Amino acid sequence: MKVNHVNAVCRAAKGILSSHFGLDVEYKTPVAGANAIPSNDVSVVLGVNGEVNGQIVCAINEQTAKNIVGMMMGGMTIEKLDDMYWSAIQEFGNWVAGSTATELSKENCLIDVTPPMVNDGQSNYRSSEQFITVPLASSLGLIDIHISLYQKAS
């Protein structure tokens, strides 16, 4: 995994939180992990294909999900996540995906991102590839960005 690819994903996620929500975002200490990563209560899974392949998983707790959806809905207080709100979380994943593609293109790396898939409930994702987890802290809560991107074999 290349540092510039990981940094591009981090810039993308931080940029969404800053530009769309006007938040100050702080990077917490990254952690390298292998084989299993936690989904937290809610996660958005994005597949990456192109000059690099892999996955990006945005994992959050339920309150952070409600906070994100509330901001997307103009500052509403969200009591329960229903179908409309799950759609909003999926759209948040689309924002991260689009921004990631833009940031990677600045690194001369062209990719396509699969439509986001939302996971409801705690579980572990398992992979044979290593993940780097970069936690992002903001007033909405903590977002764990799990990144596993590998250069396509030539």
C-alpha positions, 0 to 999 in steps of 0.5 A: 500500500502506498502512502500517497494513496492512503493520504489521498483517501484521508484528504477526501474524507476530511475534505467532505467533513470540512467542505460539506459540514463546515467541521474541524477534523483532527486525524488520530493515530493510524493503526495497521491491521490485518485480516479483520477490521470492525464495522462499528454500528454502521459502516459504508463499504466502497470497492475500488477498481482501476490502477489500484484495487481494494476497499475503503470502509467508513465505520461509525457508531450509531450516534455518529451516523445520526449526527451525520444524517442530521447535518445532511438533513439541515441540522435535524435531530435524528431519533431513529435510522429508517430507510430514508436515513440509510439512504443518506448514509449511503449518499455520504459514502458516495461523497467520500467515493467521488472525492477519493477518485478526485484526490487519487487522480491528483496522484496520477491514479485513475480509479472507479469506485463501486456503489456504496454498500451500508452495513447495519450492526457490528461485525468484522470484515475479513480480508487477506489484505492489510488495512490501515485505519485512520480515525477522524475526530470531529464534533459529529463523532469519530469516523474510522476510515479503513483503507486497503488499496494495492497497486494493480499487478502489471 
